[in-house]
Amino acid sequence: MQAIHDLSKEGVREFVQAAAGSRAALAALHPYSPDLKKYWDKFEIPGQEWEPLINLLSERRKKPRKRHSP
């Protein structure tokens, strides 16, 4: 039972660290894409919004130096 508890705790810790890293990466894009702030300026666990974000980032990857308005 303790092993299950430890695994669950470690899983949550890794998720929180990954989420923080993702938010930091998006925040670094702020000078070029201030409209992404809605994705990194919060702590909530993302829901359905990941798919549009991934599509948006994939599209912008084609022109990485283009600036996007808020």
N, C-alpha and C positions, 0 to 999 in steps of 0.2 A: 504494500500500500504506500509506503514511503517513497518507493521508486517512482510510482505513478505521479505522486505529488511533486517530486523533484523534476520529473520530465515536463510536467505541465508548467511549473514555475519557470523552467529554462526556456520553454517554448514561448511563453509570454515575454520574457526578457529579450529573446532574439527578435520577436515581432516588434517590440517597442524600439529596439535599436535600429532595425531595418526601416521602420517608419520615420524615425528621426533622420536617418541618412538620406532617405528619399526627399523629405521636406527640405533638408539642407541643399541638396542638389537642385531642386526646383527654385529655391531662394537665390541660388547663384545665377540663375537665368534671369533674374529680375530686371537687370539693365536692358536686356533685349526683349523680354516678354513680361511686362508688368501685369498683364492679364492673368498670368498663372498664379498670382498671389492667393487667389481663392483656394488653391490646392495645397499651399504650404503654410498658410497663416492660420492654422487651426490644429487641434490635436485629435479631432474625432477620427474614428476608424472609418476609412473610406468605404463607400458602398458601391453603387452602380456608376459612380463618376470615374472610375479608373479607365474604363474602355474609351470614353471620349478623350481623356487626357492622353492616353497612349496613342490614339489616332492623331491627335493634334501635334504631339511631339514628333511622331513619325513624319508628318507632313512638313513640319518646320525644320527637320533635319536636312532636308534638301537644300535649304538656304539658311545656314546657321548664323550668318552675320546680319540678316535682315532684322530690323527692329519692328516690334509689334506694339500697337497702341493699347492702352488699358481698357 
